Amino acid sequence: MDEFKENYDLTPRVAPNLDRHLVFPILEFLQELQLYPDEQILKFKIELLNKTNMVDYAMDIHKSLYHTEDAPQDMVERRAEVVARLKSLEEAAAPLVAFLLNPSAVQELRADKQYNLQMLKERYQIGPDQIEALYQYAKFQFECGNYSGAADYLYQYRTLCSNLERSLSALWGKLASEILMQNWDIAFEELNRLKEIIDTKSFASPLNQVQNRIWLMHWGLYIFFNHDNGRTQIIELFNQDKYLNAIQTSAPHLLRYLATAFIVNKRRRPQLKEFIKVIQQEHYSYKDPIIEFLACVFVNYDFDGAQKKMKECEEVIVNDPFLGKRVEDGNFSTIPLRDEFLENARLFIFETYCKIHQRIDMGVLAEKLNLNYEEAERWIVNLIRTSKLDAKIDSESGTVIMEPTQPNVHEQLINHTKGLSGRTYKLVNQLLEHTQAQATR
């Protein structure tokens, strides 16, 4: 387990790119699996909580860690400060909060922000100070762990805010709140809204824009591996040139999650070929069992190596806070992504192995797939039945005989056309961006 923590646990790389509140679910996961001593996890939690307003939670952890009923004096004083500050902010934001809680008053708002600001000033004596107070109140609610209240107030604040920087900050807070409440559909909408702003906003430097993209991808991991369509969407985002460049230059560990999405997403096979080229480029800068599995199968054709990597991949998935989500079913606990991954990984090995062999010994194949003989035979029979494999089994000789397949001209034409349209789309985008950049100079 120590070797796993040293080589495969990505928490030290992921956590610095997350809001501290988003780190708590990771620590809960690690604590549940007992990957680290309880004492170490609890100390990490207190260290994070000291920079938030979740003082009651910090007190509870302190009592648990040091086996005492008494909280330290500095925590008691800190709690009093938080309560007083919360009351002060609540009073400052009260006029605008009261307005927002009045349905008939809210109906007076329009899509025009300038009209809204003028109307609020003239009819309700609500000005920039009260709007700023709402932001501070929402931010404080978030720091206290009231994510529902924070999400509501940050949404309302953005409808009134005319400061682009502050509006962007509020959107980050809204996204974090929705993630922490596990509202995956709404979080996905906020993620896309944030992506659009990051891609079109003029940043102080290109490095700032790259950093925002890296943050967005890290925060998105929660959504991509919980949302129904997430495994497709992570490929859509991470595989875009600008985001893939950011990964390669500053966050190569994110390749683990993109590789996993490719393996479990059968509809993205054409894009996988391009991703294999990226793996070859990053071979020396980042190593991960899931990446190395793909390299064994598609680059080196090392099927014995792929078999060994499958076992390591399983350990990685089970112990990864984003990939190892457990589903309780009565008395049983399953990890759906692990099962799906292993099934597709076997299929990758099998398909590639079959391309270079016409007659395959069942015993050898079972070994390559990490299955016993009977399991391998059932698995291949099922593939033939579901039309995923054009082959037959010779039971007497214990071999699988591949049927020769001629390349389908129409499919080749369609694939080439898809590739051409993709390259054309990228070229047009680059031209448009260059034109816009010239226009803003």
C-alpha positions in Angstrom: 0.0 0.0 0.0 2.9 2.4 0.7 4.1 1.7 -2.8 0.7 2.6 -4.2 0.6 5.9 -2.2 4.0 6.8 -3.4 3.5 6.0 -7.1 -0.3 6.1 -7.9 -2.1 8.3 -5.4 -2.7 11.6 -7.2 -4.1 13.5 -4.2 -0.9 15.6 -3.8 -1.1 16.6 -7.5 -4.9 17.1 -7.7 -5.6 18.9 -4.4 -3.6 22.1 -5.1 -5.9 22.7 -8.1 -9.1 22.4 -6.1 -11.0 24.7 -3.8 -10.2 23.5 -0.3 -13.9 22.5 0.2 -13.6 20.2 -2.8 -10.7 18.4 -1.1 -12.9 17.1 1.8 -14.7 14.4 -0.3 -11.2 13.1 -1.4 -10.1 12.9 2.3 -13.3 11.1 3.2 -12.7 8.6 0.5 -9.1 8.0 1.6 -10.2 7.7 5.2 -12.9 5.2 4.4 -10.4 3.0 2.5 -7.8 3.5 5.2 -5.1 4.3 2.7 -3.5 6.6 5.3 -3.6 6.5 9.1 -6.7 8.1 10.6 -4.6 10.5 12.6 -2.9 11.8 9.4 -6.3 12.3 7.6 -7.8 14.1 10.6 -4.8 16.5 10.8 -5.2 17.3 7.1 -8.9 18.0 7.7 -8.1 20.4 10.6 -5.5 22.2 8.5 -8.0 22.7 5.7 -10.8 23.7 8.1 -8.6 26.4 9.8 -8.8 28.4 6.6 -12.7 28.1 6.4 -15.5 29.2 8.7 -16.6 25.6 9.4 -15.5 26.0 13.0 -18.0 23.5 14.6 -16.7 20.8 12.2 -13.1 21.6 13.1 -14.0 21.4 16.8 -15.6 17.9 16.3 -12.5 16.6 14.5 -10.2 18.1 17.1 -12.1 16.3 19.9 -12.0 13.0 17.9 -8.3 13.4 17.1 -7.2 14.2 20.6 -9.9 12.2 22.5 -11.1 15.1 24.5 -14.4 16.9 25.2 -12.9 20.3 25.2 -12.2 22.5 22.2 -9.1 24.8 22.1 -9.6 28.3 23.2 -8.5 29.7 19.8 -11.3 27.7 18.2 -13.9 28.9 20.7 -12.8 32.5 20.0 -12.8 31.9 16.3 -16.4 30.6 16.5 -17.5 33.8 18.2 -15.9 35.9 15.5 -17.6 33.8 12.7 -21.0 34.2 14.3 -20.6 37.9 14.8 -19.3 38.4 11.2 -22.2 36.3 9.8 -24.7 38.4 11.7 -23.1 41.6 10.4 -23.1 40.4 6.8 -26.7 39.2 7.1 -27.8 42.7 8.2 -25.8 44.4 5.4 -27.4 42.1 2.7 -30.9 42.1 4.3 -32.5 44.7 2.0 -31.5 42.8 -1.1 -32.3 39.4 0.4 -35.7 40.6 1.3 -36.3 41.9 -2.2 -35.2 38.5 -3.7 -37.5 36.6 -1.3 -40.5 38.7 -2.6 -41.9 37.0 -5.7 -43.9 40.0 -6.9 -40.8 42.3 -6.6 -38.5 39.8 -8.4 -40.9 39.9 -11.4 -39.9 43.5 -11.9 -36.4 42.4 -12.9 -35.6 42.2 -16.6 -32.7 40.8 -18.8 -31.2 44.3 -18.9 -28.8 44.7 -16.0 -28.6 48.5 -16.2 -32.4 48.7 -16.0 -32.4 46.4 -13.0 -29.7 48.4 -11.2 -31.5 51.7 -11.8 -34.9 50.2 -10.8 -33.5 48.8 -7.5 -32.0 52.1 -6.7 -35.1 54.2 -7.4 -37.8 51.9 -6.0 -36.1 50.0 -3.2 -33.0 52.1 -2.3 -30.7 49.1 -3.1 -27.4 50.2 -4.6 -23.9 48.9 -5.3 -23.1 48.5 -1.5 -26.0 46.2 -0.9 -25.2 44.1 -4.1 -21.6 43.8 -2.9 -22.9 42.8 0.6 -24.8 40.0 -1.1 -21.6 38.7 -2.6 -19.8 38.8 0.7 -22.7 37.2 2.4 -22.9 34.4 -0.2 -19.1 33.8 0.0 -19.3 33.7 3.8 -22.1 31.2 3.7 -20.0 29.0 1.4 -17.1 29.2 3.8 -19.5 28.1 6.6 -20.5 25.0 4.6 -24.0 26.3 3.7 -23.6 25.4 0.0 -27.3 25.6 -0.8 -27.7 29.1 0.4 -24.4 30.1 -1.2 -25.5 28.7 -4.6 -28.8 30.6 -4.5 -27.2 34.0 -3.5 -24.3 33.7 -6.0 -26.8 33.0 -8.8 -28.8 36.1 -7.8 -25.6 38.1 -7.5 -24.5 37.3 -11.0 -27.8 38.5 -12.4 -27.1 42.0 -10.9 -23.3 42.2 -11.0 -21.7 44.3 -13.7 -18.1 43.6 -12.7 -16.8 40.8 -14.9 -14.0 39.6 -12.6 -16.3 39.4 -9.6 -19.0 37.7 -11.7 -16.4 35.1 -12.7 -15.4 34.5 -9.1 -19.1 34.1 -8.2 -19.5 31.5 -11.0 -16.6 29.4 -9.6 -18.3 29.5 -6.2 -21.6 28.5 -7.7 -19.9 25.5 -9.5 -18.2 24.4 -6.3 -21.5 24.6 -4.4 -23.4 22.5 -7.0 -20.6 19.9 -7.0 -20.6 19.6 -3.2 -24.4 19.2 -3.2 -24.0 16.6 -6.0 -26.3 18.4 -8.3 -24.6 17.0 -11.3 -26.9 18.3 -14.1 -26.7 21.9 -12.8 -23.0 21.5 -12.1 -22.5 20.4 -15.7 -24.3 23.5 -17.0 -22.2 25.8 -14.8 -19.0 24.0 -16.0 -19.9 24.7 -19.6 -20.8 28.3 -18.8 -17.4 28.7 -17.1 -15.6 27.1 -20.0 -17.1 29.5 -22.5 -16.0 32.5 -20.4 -12.4 31.1 -19.9 -12.1 30.5 -23.7 -13.3 33.9 -24.7 -12.2 36.2 -21.9 -9.1 38.4 -22.3 -6.7 37.4 -19.5 -3.7 39.4 -18.2 -1.4 36.7 -19.6 -1.7 33.4 -21.5 -0.5 31.6 -18.4 -3.5 32.8 -16.4 -5.8 31.4 -19.0 -4.0 28.0 -19.0 -4.2 27.9 -15.2 -8.0 28.5 -15.4 -8.3 25.7 -17.9 -6.3 23.4 -15.5 -8.6 24.3 -12.6 -11.7 23.7 -14.7 -10.5 20.2 -15.7 -9.7 19.3 -12.1 -13.1 20.5 -10.8 -14.8 18.8 -13.7 -13.5 15.3 -12.5 -16.3 15.3 -9.9 -18.9 15.8 -12.6 -17.5 13.6 -15.4 -17.4 10.5 -13.3 -20.9 11.0 -11.7 -22.9 12.6 -14.5 -24.8 10.2 -16.8 -23.0 11.6 -19.9 -19.8 12.5 -18.2 -17.5 9.9 -19.7 -18.3 11.3 -23.2 -18.0 14.9 -22.0 -14.6 14.5 -20.4 -13.3 13.3 -23.9 -15.0 16.3 -25.5 -13.3 18.7 -23.1 -9.8 17.2 -22.4 -9.3 16.2 -26.0 -9.6 19.8 -27.4 -6.2 21.1 -28.5 -6.0 23.9 -26.0 -7.0 21.8 -23.0 -4.8 18.8 -24.1 -1.9 21.2 -24.5 -2.5 22.5 -20.9 -2.6 18.9 -19.7 0.7 18.0 -21.4 2.5 21.1 -20.2 1.2 21.5 -16.6 -1.0 18.5 -15.5 0.0 15.2 -17.2 -1.6 13.2 -14.3 -5.0 14.1 -15.9 -4.1 11.7 -18.7 -5.2 8.9 -16.3 -8.8 10.1 -16.4 -8.8 10.7 -20.2 -7.3 7.3 -20.8 -10.0 5.7 -18.6 -12.8 7.5 -20.4 -11.4 6.2 -23.8 -11.2 2.6 -22.5 -14.8 2.5 -21.2 -16.3 4.6 -24.1 -16.6 2.3 -27.1 -18.1 5.0 -29.3 -14.8 7.1 -29.2 -12.5 4.5 -30.8 -11.6 6.7 -33.8 -10.3 9.5 -31.4 -8.4 6.8 -29.4 -5.9 6.5 -32.3 -4.9 10.2 -31.9 -4.7 9.8 -28.1 -2.3 6.9 -28.5 0.1 9.4 -30.2 -0.2 11.6 -27.2 0.7 8.7 -24.9 3.8 8.0 -27.0 4.8 11.7 -26.6 4.3 11.7 -22.9 5.9 8.3 -22.2 8.9 9.7 -20.5 7.2 12.6 -18.6 4.4 10.7 -16.9 3.8 7.0 -16.0 0.5 5.5 -14.9 -0.7 1.9 -15.1 -3.8 2.9 -17.2 -1.6 4.9 -19.7 1.0 2.0 -19.8 -1.8 -0.5 -20.4 -2.8 1.4 -23.6 0.9 1.6 -24.6 1.3 -2.2 -24.1 -1.7 -3.0 -26.3 -1.5 -0.4 -29.1 2.2 0.7 -29.3 4.3 -2.2 -28.1 1.9 -5.1 -28.8 3.1 -6.5 -25.4 0.2 -8.7 -24.4 2.0 -10.2 -21.4 2.8 -6.6 -20.2 -0.8 -5.6 -20.8 -2.0 -8.5 -18.6 0.2 -7.4 -15.7 -0.9 -3.8 -16.1 -4.6 -4.8 -15.9 -4.0 -5.9 -12.3 -2.3 -2.6 -11.5 -5.1 -0.7 -13.3 -7.7 -2.5 -11.1 -5.8 -1.4 -8.0 -5.6 2.2 -9.3 -9.3 2.4 -10.0 -10.4 0.9 -6.7 -8.2 3.4 -4.8 -8.9 6.5 -6.9 -11.5 8.9 -5.4 -13.0 9.8 -8.8 -12.9 6.3 -10.4 -13.5 4.1 -7.4 -17.1 5.1 -6.6 -18.9 2.3 -4.8 -22.5 1.4 -5.3 -24.2 -0.4 -2.4 -26.7 -3.2 -3.4 -28.1 -4.9 -0.3 -25.2 -6.5 1.4 -22.9 -6.2 -1.6 -20.7 -3.3 -2.7 -19.6 -3.0 -6.3 -17.4 -0.6 -8.3 -19.2 -0.2 -11.6 -16.4 1.6 -13.4 -13.8 -1.1 -12.4 -16.0 -3.9 -13.9 -16.6 -1.9 -17.1 -13.0 -1.0 -17.4 -11.8 -4.6 -17.1 -14.4 -5.9 -19.6 -13.3 -3.3 -22.2 -9.6 -3.8 -21.4 -10.0 -7.5 -22.2 -11.8 -6.6 -25.4 -8.9 -4.3 -26.4 -6.3 -7.0 -25.8 -8.5 -9.6 -27.6 -9.2 -7.4 -30.6 -5.6 -6.4 -31.0 -4.3 -9.9 -30.5 -6.8 -11.3 -33.1 -5.6 -8.8 -35.7 -2.1 -10.4 -35.8 -3.2 -14.1 -35.3 -5.6 -16.2 -37.4 -5.6 -19.2 -35.1 -5.4 -18.6 -31.3 -4.9 -21.2 -28.5 -7.7 -20.8 -26.0 -5.3 -21.5 -23.0 -2.9 -18.8 -24.2 -5.8 -16.4 -24.7 -7.3 -17.1 -21.3 -3.9 -16.2 -19.7 -3.7 -12.9 -21.7 -7.2 -12.0 -20.5 -6.6 -12.8 -16.8 -9.4 -15.5 -17.0 -9.4 -19.2 -16.4 -10.1 -21.5 -19.4 -13.9 -21.9 -18.9 -14.4 -18.1 -18.2 -12.4 -17.3 -21.4 -14.4 -19.7 -23.5 -17.8 -18.3 -22.2 -16.5 -14.8 -22.7 -15.6 -15.4 -26.4 -18.8 -17.4 -27.1 -20.7 -14.3 -25.8 -18.8 -12.0 -28.1 -19.6 -14.3 -31.1 -23.3 -14.4 -30.2 -23.5 -10.6 -29.8 -21.8 -10.1 -33.2 -18.8 -8.4 -31.7 -16.5 -11.0 -33.1 -16.3 -12.7 -36.5 -14.8 -16.1 -35.4 -15.5 -19.7 -34.5 -14.3 -22.0 -31.7 -12.7 -25.3 -32.6 -13.4 -27.3 -29.4 -11.3 -30.3 -30.4 -8.1 -28.4 -30.8 -9.1 -25.7 -28.2 -8.5 -22.8 -30.5 -10.3 -19.8 -31.8 -10.2 -19.4 -35.6 -10.6 -15.9 -36.9 -12.6 -15.4 -40.0 -10.8 -13.3 -42.7 -12.4 -9.9 -43.0 -12.0 -7.6 -46.0 -11.8 -3.9 -45.4 -15.1 -2.2 -45.9 -14.6 0.6 -48.5 -17.6 2.6 -47.4 -16.6 2.5 -43.7 -13.1 3.6 -44.7 -14.5 6.5 -46.7 -16.8 7.6 -43.9 -13.9 7.5 -41.3 -11.6 9.5 -43.6 -14.4 12.0 -44.2 -15.0 12.3 -40.4 -11.3 12.9 -39.9 -11.2 15.6 -42.7 -14.2 17.4 -41.2 -12.5 17.4 -37.8 -9.3 18.9 -39.2 -11.3 21.5 -41.2 -13.2 22.5 -38.0 -9.9 23.0 -36.1 -8.4 25.0 -38.9 -11.4 27.3 -39.2 -11.3 27.8 -35.4 -7.7 28.7 -35.5 -8.3 31.2 -38.3 -11.2 32.8 -36.4 -9.1 33.1 -33.2 -6.2 34.7 -35.2 -8.6 37.2 -36.8 -10.1 38.1 -33.5 -6.7 38.5 -31.9 -5.7 40.8 -34.8 -8.9 42.9 -34.4 -8.3 43.5 -30.7 -4.8 44.8 -31.2 
